[in-house]
Amino acid sequence: MSEGVYDVVIIGSGPGGYVAAIRAGQLGLRTAIVETGALGGVCLNVGCIPTKALLHSADLLDEVKESKRFGVHVEGVSFDLAGALKHKDAVVKASTDGVSFLLKKNKVEVVQGWGILAGRGQVHVTLSAGGERTLAAKQIIVATGAQPRPFPGVPFDHARVLSSTDALKLTAVPKSFLSIGAGAIGVEFASMLRAFGAEATVVEALPRIVPNEDDEVSAELEKAFKRRGIKTMAGAKVEGIAVSDEQVVVSVISADGKPVQITVAQLLVAIGILPNTKAIGLEGAGVTLNPKGFIETDAHMRATDGVYAIGDCVAAAPWLAHKASAEGILAVEHIAGLHVTPINYGKIAACTYCSPEIASVGLTEAKAKAQGYAVKVGKFPFSANGKARVLGQNRFGFIKLVADKQYDEILGVHMIGPHVTEMISEAGIALSHEATGESLLGTIHAHPTLYEAIGEAAHALVHGAAIHI
């Protein structure tokens, strides 16, 4: 497959790129994928998968520490970071090996090297093994992803000032840790490292932690973090960062205007991403970038004639792995001439794997009201759920349904509590199928399960009161 014109050449093999390549292969398109690093991109190698592997170790450690309450006595509980990292690396290898197998199965050629757009229908590759190669393509898909954004004026030093990638390579649990940014990455690492034994603090410039979530979810996570000994500072502005060989001193103005200095062993900067769109020939190909450097596309992921773009490098948020995969399939099917439906970005589920977990899809209560809806809400706490009691995870959390009062349509579902990142699937189907409170209420939920809390919340939504509270 080294000669001739490809139907599709994809630059980048993250969850957008490799899924696009597999779908292209399934459709019989002659496909090549260009990757300078490991297959699977950020998600499989230094993002979603390894982070969740370590978070599982953290959850397991917490559960073992509390096992006495379930009649299970474990003596001498300790944590071995090296062992957790070994598990993480094994999970990553299995995942990347799986991607390699799937690409071969679907007859996708993998070209290892740095690819750039080099004229219409041309991708020039500086090969990792040496030499150069130019691939001719009828269509090109840019799936180059993004990288962590550093704090202004303070570069990542990979020792004291860390990106999320650096934090996955820690060889010892820091005595103290601070995250600038309390979005998913910041609270996940704070949750993980607290379980491992670190003193953890999160600082957020916006008025509340996990600011993209519903207000009540943010408040519940703050309470849960407080009980776990994780300090949170929302509405706080970082004024300065002083880095030495031994520590990092972060100067913060708190929400009430008071100056605070926080000294920690290591600092995580989790304030967003920078798209990998520089020096890859986009401008010369006629691709439009927004002021932040993200690629503008149409509803079919087309950036310009002959060039599509997907994943974290494009302007459409949220920047999530499953969104990138959906965009990859959409782009390839459009290239193949199939009938496609544009993605509804307002109905993509988001999951945060801290303890307790958070999951949501659709509009928050505040956003629904801001869009002019007359809103009704149904809530049910996990404190009244039998399965949560069985698991000993009923201290915090709830299900919250947000619906349109006039037509009863579910506008948003917001969850915080045990295993909600799995339970959000029902909510995703509910929104994609335009479910109502009545239709959710008519769905009989199995007992005892965590997800029956959704049915209880629907009862509260429709009738004004749940059954078990």
Phi, psi and omega per residue, in radians:
M1 nan 0.468 -3.057
S2 -1.573 -0.202 -3.104
E3 -2.097 2.888 3.063
G4 1.561 -3.062 -3.081
V5 -1.774 2.284 3.077
Y6 -1.486 2.590 2.994
D7 -1.192 -0.703 -3.113
V8 -2.463 2.302 2.924
V9 -2.077 2.227 -3.082
I10 -1.957 2.260 3.100
I11 -1.785 1.897 -3.129
G12 1.950 2.331 -3.044
S13 -2.073 0.540 3.038
G14 -1.274 -2.927 -3.091
P15 -1.131 -0.293 2.973
G16 -1.423 -0.917 -3.056
G17 -1.146 -0.838 -3.062
Y18 -1.255 -0.575 3.084
V19 -1.176 -0.708 3.058
A20 -1.041 -0.734 -3.134
A21 -1.127 -0.761 3.123
I22 -1.084 -0.787 -3.136
R23 -1.129 -0.660 3.097
A24 -1.092 -0.751 3.086
G25 -1.077 -0.716 3.117
Q26 -1.069 -0.573 -3.116
L27 -1.512 0.071 3.079
G28 1.418 0.279 3.120
L29 -1.471 2.403 3.077
R30 -1.275 2.030 -2.885
T31 -2.267 2.456 2.974
A32 -2.271 2.588 3.088
I33 -2.213 2.303 -3.089
V34 -1.847 2.235 -3.103
E35 -2.509 2.262 3.135
T36 -1.551 -0.370 -3.117
G37 -2.025 -2.554 3.136
A38 -1.394 2.549 3.079
L39 -1.061 2.499 -3.137
G40 1.828 -0.227 3.077
G41 1.074 -2.759 -3.112
V42 -1.041 -0.810 -3.001
C43 -0.974 -0.915 -3.053
L44 -1.351 -0.483 -2.995
N45 -1.765 -0.766 -3.061
V46 -2.405 0.477 -3.101
G47 -2.410 -2.017 -2.996
C48 -0.891 -0.987 -2.976
I49 -1.167 -0.929 3.141
P50 -1.122 -0.617 3.111
T51 -1.087 -0.775 -3.112
K52 -1.208 -0.533 3.064
A53 -1.098 -0.763 3.118
L54 -1.247 -0.610 3.077
L55 -1.125 -0.593 3.063
H56 -1.119 -0.712 3.065
S57 -1.039 -0.708 3.127
A58 -1.130 -0.779 3.128
D59 -1.107 -0.725 3.140
L60 -1.121 -0.706 3.112
L61 -1.084 -0.801 3.108
D62 -1.073 -0.688 -3.116
E63 -1.171 -0.717 3.128
V64 -1.134 -0.686 3.126
K65 -1.074 -0.499 -3.128
E66 -1.758 0.179 -3.005
S67 -1.144 -0.399 -3.127
K68 -1.023 -0.605 -3.125
R69 -1.177 -0.300 3.094
F70 -1.774 0.175 3.131
G71 1.444 0.211 3.128
V72 -1.902 2.032 -3.083
H73 -1.781 2.094 3.131
V74 -2.128 2.136 -3.098
E75 -1.683 2.544 3.004
G76 1.113 0.761 -3.140
V77 -1.173 2.271 3.101
S78 -2.497 2.892 -3.122
F79 -2.063 2.359 3.134
D80 -2.070 1.765 -3.110
L81 -1.057 -0.654 3.137
A82 -1.052 -0.695 3.103
G83 -1.161 -0.695 3.099
A84 -1.119 -0.712 3.119
L85 -1.165 -0.601 3.092
K86 -1.120 -0.756 3.076
H87 -1.079 -0.789 3.127
K88 -1.009 -0.799 -3.111
D89 -1.145 -0.619 3.117
A90 -1.170 -0.686 3.108
V91 -1.134 -0.766 3.130
V92 -1.072 -0.796 -3.120
K93 -1.083 -0.761 3.129
A94 -1.070 -0.661 -3.128
S95 -1.207 -0.819 -3.121
T96 -1.209 -0.635 3.054
D97 -1.084 -0.654 3.106
G98 -1.111 -0.698 3.098
V99 -1.112 -0.771 3.123
S100 -1.021 -0.775 3.123
F101 -1.073 -0.790 -3.099
L102 -1.147 -0.638 3.097
L103 -1.148 -0.744 3.102
K104 -1.131 -0.748 -3.135
K105 -1.001 -0.638 -3.090
N106 -1.720 0.293 3.012
K107 1.046 0.655 3.069
V108 -1.612 2.225 3.100
E109 -1.451 2.261 3.097
V110 -1.722 2.143 3.119
V111 -1.974 1.961 -3.105
Q112 -1.462 2.060 3.125
G113 2.815 -3.099 -3.115
W114 -1.708 2.027 -3.077
G115 -1.809 2.432 3.051
I116 -2.362 2.678 3.051
L117 -1.281 2.288 -3.040
A118 -2.365 1.059 -3.105
G119 1.733 2.937 -3.053
R120 -1.048 2.132 3.088
G121 1.208 0.394 -3.098
Q122 -2.234 2.311 3.006
V123 -2.120 2.021 3.119
H124 -1.614 2.243 -3.064
V125 -2.070 2.152 2.922
T126 -1.508 1.880 -2.965
L127 -1.237 2.435 3.135
S128 -1.086 -0.563 -3.109
A129 -1.481 0.016 -3.112
G130 1.845 2.534 -3.129
G131 1.618 -3.082 -3.095
E132 -2.390 2.812 3.128
R133 -2.709 2.466 3.071
T134 -2.001 2.211 3.140
L135 -1.792 2.272 3.071
A136 -1.646 2.324 -3.039
A137 -2.436 2.432 3.011
K138 -1.202 -0.652 3.112
Q139 -2.430 2.515 3.122
I140 -2.092 2.391 3.041
I141 -2.021 2.102 3.088
V142 -1.586 2.076 -3.121
A143 -2.377 0.922 -2.977
T144 -1.486 -0.091 3.019
G145 1.238 -2.663 -3.069
A146 -2.620 3.070 3.132
Q147 -2.393 2.789 3.141
P148 -1.063 2.463 3.136
R149 -1.567 2.199 3.129
P150 -1.318 2.776 3.025
F151 -1.212 2.378 -3.083
P152 -0.922 2.176 3.098
G153 1.417 -0.028 -3.124
V154 -2.251 1.641 -3.106
P155 -1.236 2.745 3.017
F156 -1.146 2.216 3.063
D157 -1.803 -0.038 3.052
H158 1.153 0.189 3.125
A159 -2.215 -0.971 3.104
R160 -1.851 -0.695 3.127
V161 -1.818 1.953 -2.917
L162 -1.974 2.561 2.847
S163 -1.591 3.032 3.094
S164 -1.084 -0.591 3.082
T165 -1.088 -0.785 3.123
D166 -1.085 -0.710 -3.071
A167 -1.113 -0.422 3.103
L168 -1.364 -0.141 -3.104
K169 -1.907 0.157 3.135
L170 -1.000 2.326 3.125
T171 -1.701 -0.124 3.084
A172 -2.568 2.606 3.100
V173 -1.318 2.149 -3.136
P174 -1.197 2.603 3.089
K175 -1.137 -0.655 -3.133
S176 -2.474 2.621 -2.987
F177 -2.614 2.448 3.072
L178 -2.340 2.402 3.023
S179 -1.930 2.204 2.932
I180 -1.539 1.961 -3.021
G181 1.953 2.166 -3.117
A182 -2.077 0.645 2.940
G183 -1.423 -2.820 -3.056
A184 -0.989 -0.826 -3.084
I185 -1.127 -0.809 -3.105
G186 -1.073 -0.813 -3.095
V187 -1.307 -0.510 3.088
E188 -1.148 -0.806 -3.141
F189 -1.203 -0.641 3.083
A190 -1.094 -0.763 3.126
S191 -1.091 -0.795 -3.126
M192 -1.098 -0.912 -3.047
L193 -1.224 -0.516 3.033
R194 -1.100 -0.758 3.096
A195 -1.081 -0.599 3.136
F196 -1.339 -0.203 3.058
G197 2.083 0.008 -3.132
A198 -1.414 2.658 2.892
E199 -1.372 2.176 -2.995
A200 -2.132 2.431 3.087
T201 -2.367 2.462 3.010
V202 -2.143 2.378 3.138
V203 -2.086 2.263 -3.101
E204 -2.277 2.280 -3.122
A205 -1.257 -0.566 3.136
L206 -1.312 2.899 -2.974
P207 -1.135 -0.239 -3.137
R208 -2.616 2.751 3.088
I209 -1.254 2.869 -2.962
V210 0.611 1.110 -2.954
P211 -1.166 -0.291 3.107
N212 -1.423 -0.185 -3.119
E213 -1.547 2.993 3.075
D214 -1.053 2.562 -3.108
D215 -0.917 -0.755 -3.080
E216 -1.206 -0.537 3.073
V217 -1.163 -0.768 3.108
S218 -1.014 -0.772 -3.132
A219 -1.136 -0.674 -3.137
E220 -1.187 -0.716 3.117
L221 -1.141 -0.673 3.105
E222 -1.056 -0.726 3.102
K223 -1.127 -0.766 -3.138
A224 -1.127 -0.730 3.116
F225 -1.120 -0.687 3.127
K226 -1.057 -0.740 3.128
R227 -1.127 -0.563 3.134
R228 -1.453 -0.097 3.141
G229 1.507 0.324 3.079
I230 -1.647 2.139 -3.114
K231 -1.464 2.406 3.102
T232 -2.179 2.421 3.068
M233 -2.305 1.750 3.098
A234 -1.717 2.751 -3.091
G235 1.153 0.462 -3.063
A236 -1.921 2.514 -3.126
K237 -1.960 2.215 3.087
V238 -1.408 2.075 -3.082
E239 -1.635 -0.493 -3.100
G240 -2.929 2.721 3.117
I241 -2.347 2.103 3.114
A242 -1.955 2.114 -3.049
V243 -1.957 2.294 3.032
S244 -2.239 -3.141 3.129
D245 -1.161 -0.442 -3.035
E246 -1.773 -0.421 -2.972
Q247 -2.838 3.034 3.030
V248 -2.228 2.269 3.089
V249 -1.914 2.090 -3.105
V250 -1.894 2.121 3.110
S251 -1.665 2.159 -3.011
V252 -2.232 2.479 2.932
I253 -1.762 2.022 -3.063
S254 -1.232 3.004 -3.106
A255 -1.046 -0.480 3.130
D256 -1.634 0.207 3.035
G257 1.522 0.116 -3.108
K258 -1.581 2.394 3.078
P259 -1.331 2.373 -3.122
V260 -2.354 2.402 3.024
Q261 -1.955 2.250 -3.121
I262 -2.104 2.126 -3.140
T263 -1.824 2.193 -3.111
V264 -2.375 2.827 3.097
A265 -1.285 -0.669 -3.117
Q266 -2.530 2.584 -3.074
L267 -2.110 2.266 3.015
L268 -1.794 2.254 3.048
V269 -1.784 1.981 -3.069
A270 -2.273 1.127 -3.014
I271 -1.964 0.317 3.087
G272 2.163 -2.934 -3.024
I273 -2.257 2.762 3.003
L274 -2.017 2.243 -3.118
P275 -1.232 2.513 3.079
N276 -1.497 1.286 -3.075
T277 -2.139 0.061 3.140
K278 -1.534 2.539 2.987
A279 1.024 0.600 3.052
I280 -2.162 0.322 2.998
G281 1.386 0.322 -3.056
L282 -1.186 -0.806 -3.092
E283 -1.062 -0.727 3.126
G284 -1.145 -0.380 3.128
A285 -1.564 -0.018 3.137
G286 1.465 0.322 3.121
V287 -1.449 2.338 -3.132
T288 -1.624 2.281 3.060
L289 -1.876 2.526 3.051
N290 -1.395 3.056 -3.077
P291 -1.006 -0.382 3.133
K292 -1.639 0.052 3.071
G293 1.617 0.074 3.119
F294 -1.488 2.639 -3.079
I295 -1.410 2.314 3.055
E296 -1.529 2.364 3.122
T297 -2.329 2.919 2.991
D298 -1.550 -3.018 -3.059
A299 -1.186 -0.235 3.113
H300 -1.821 0.236 3.098
M301 1.276 0.325 3.117
R302 -1.516 2.174 3.140
A303 -1.579 -0.617 3.067
T304 -2.894 3.072 -3.114
D305 -1.034 2.066 3.116
G306 1.544 -0.060 -3.107
V307 -2.310 2.200 3.024
Y308 -1.953 2.840 3.088
A309 -2.530 2.498 -3.074
I310 -2.520 2.789 2.988
G311 1.466 -2.683 -3.003
D312 -1.195 -0.230 3.138
C313 -1.489 -0.111 -3.114
V314 -1.736 2.836 -3.021
A315 -1.269 -0.457 -3.056
A316 -1.205 2.120 3.068
A317 -1.681 2.838 0.093
P318 -1.416 2.711 3.135
W319 -1.603 1.517 -3.061
L320 -2.265 2.658 -3.090
A321 -1.068 -0.784 -3.081
H322 -1.219 -0.498 3.024
K323 -1.145 -0.744 3.122
A324 -1.069 -0.735 3.130
S325 -1.093 -0.766 3.121
A326 -1.092 -0.704 3.100
E327 -1.132 -0.662 3.119
G328 -1.088 -0.779 3.115
I329 -1.128 -0.758 3.126
L330 -1.026 -0.838 -3.108
A331 -1.063 -0.817 -3.095
V332 -1.154 -0.739 -3.138
E333 -1.163 -0.575 3.056
H334 -1.185 -0.718 3.077
I335 -1.049 -0.677 -3.094
A336 -1.357 -0.087 3.108
G337 1.479 0.258 3.108
L338 -1.393 2.792 3.025
H339 -1.285 2.217 -3.114
V340 -2.255 2.680 3.089
T341 -1.966 2.185 3.116
P342 -0.980 2.661 -3.114
I343 -1.293 2.380 3.001
N344 -1.596 1.716 -3.043
Y345 -1.186 -0.306 3.117
G346 -1.384 -0.079 -3.111
K347 -2.152 0.634 3.077
I348 -1.809 2.178 -3.120
A349 -1.230 2.534 3.055
A350 -2.112 2.440 -3.112
C351 -2.256 2.403 3.069
T352 -2.206 2.218 -2.911
Y353 -1.784 0.556 3.012
C354 -1.296 -3.119 3.075
S355 -2.074 1.968 0.055
P356 -1.322 2.729 -3.138
E357 -1.237 2.767 3.095
I358 -2.268 2.449 3.034
A359 -2.601 2.531 -3.114
S360 -2.726 2.734 3.025
V361 -2.652 2.450 3.112
G362 1.504 -2.829 -3.031
L363 -1.398 2.441 2.925
T364 -1.263 2.932 3.105
E365 -1.042 -0.763 -3.107
A366 -1.141 -0.736 -3.127
K367 -1.203 -0.634 3.099
A368 -1.084 -0.757 3.117
K369 -1.155 -0.682 3.140
A370 -1.129 -0.476 3.122
Q371 -1.509 0.059 3.026
G372 1.660 0.105 3.109
Y373 -1.321 2.483 2.854
A374 -1.454 2.032 -2.896
V375 -1.853 2.515 2.910
K376 -2.208 2.651 -3.012
V377 -2.264 2.445 2.994
G378 -2.195 2.287 -3.116
K379 -2.265 2.637 3.011
F380 -2.566 2.251 -3.087
P381 -1.524 2.587 3.055
F382 -1.218 -0.268 3.078
S383 -1.075 -0.395 -3.139
A384 -1.848 0.228 -3.128
N385 -1.753 2.205 -3.059
G386 -1.086 -0.721 -3.114
K387 -1.180 -0.642 3.086
A388 -1.099 -0.653 3.072
R389 -1.123 -0.738 3.119
V390 -0.998 -0.731 -3.108
L391 -1.384 -0.178 -3.072
G392 1.218 0.473 -3.105
Q393 -2.163 0.801 -3.097
N394 -1.952 0.211 3.133
R395 -1.230 -0.681 -3.045
F396 -2.291 2.761 2.956
G397 1.947 2.770 -3.139
F398 -2.896 2.923 2.938
I399 -1.890 2.370 3.116
K400 -2.271 2.145 3.073
L401 -1.835 2.315 3.070
V402 -2.004 2.180 -3.078
A403 -2.344 2.776 3.046
D404 -1.341 2.123 -3.069
K405 -1.106 -0.598 -3.062
Q406 -1.248 -0.832 -3.035
Y407 -1.923 -0.042 3.085
D408 1.235 0.141 -3.126
E409 -1.233 2.396 3.087
I410 -1.261 2.156 -3.131
L411 -1.756 -0.491 -3.109
G412 -2.854 2.619 3.078
V413 -2.307 2.281 -3.042
H414 -2.302 2.240 -3.023
M415 -2.295 2.476 2.933
I416 -2.506 2.243 -3.090
G417 2.606 -2.912 -3.040
P418 -1.203 2.241 3.007
H419 1.000 0.461 -3.118
V420 -1.227 -0.344 3.098
T421 -1.179 -0.353 3.004
E422 -1.528 -0.662 -3.076
M423 -1.220 -0.346 -3.067
I424 -1.137 -0.270 -3.137
S425 -1.050 -0.704 3.109
E426 -1.083 -0.688 3.136
A427 -1.162 -0.671 3.106
G428 -1.078 -0.763 3.093
I429 -1.122 -0.700 -3.140
A430 -1.009 -0.801 -3.123
L431 -1.245 -0.726 -3.106
S432 -1.173 -0.427 3.131
H433 -1.798 0.219 3.095
E434 0.936 0.827 3.132
A435 -1.169 2.736 3.058
T436 -1.988 2.959 3.038
G437 -1.018 -0.696 3.139
E438 -1.101 -0.736 -3.116
S439 -1.214 -0.623 3.047
L440 -1.142 -0.726 3.138
L441 -1.099 -0.587 3.132
G442 -1.355 -0.131 3.067
T443 -1.503 1.999 -3.099
I444 -1.378 2.062 -3.099
H445 -1.619 2.376 -3.094
A446 -1.138 2.652 -3.141
H447 -2.266 2.439 -0.069
P448 -1.570 2.193 3.084
T449 -2.451 2.804 3.019
L450 -1.231 -0.640 -3.006
Y451 -1.266 -0.219 3.062
E452 -1.147 -0.244 3.035
A453 -1.098 -0.448 3.067
I454 -1.160 -0.769 3.090
G455 -1.075 -0.675 3.099
E456 -1.144 -0.715 3.108
A457 -1.134 -0.615 3.069
A458 -1.136 -0.671 3.082
H459 -1.069 -0.735 3.105
A460 -1.158 -0.630 -3.141
L461 -1.142 -0.806 -3.028
V462 -1.434 -0.761 -3.005
H463 -1.848 -0.061 3.110
G464 1.475 -0.014 3.127
A465 -2.777 2.397 3.009
A466 -1.379 2.946 -3.111
I467 -1.353 -0.783 -2.931
H468 -1.703 0.301 2.954
I469 -2.399 nan nan
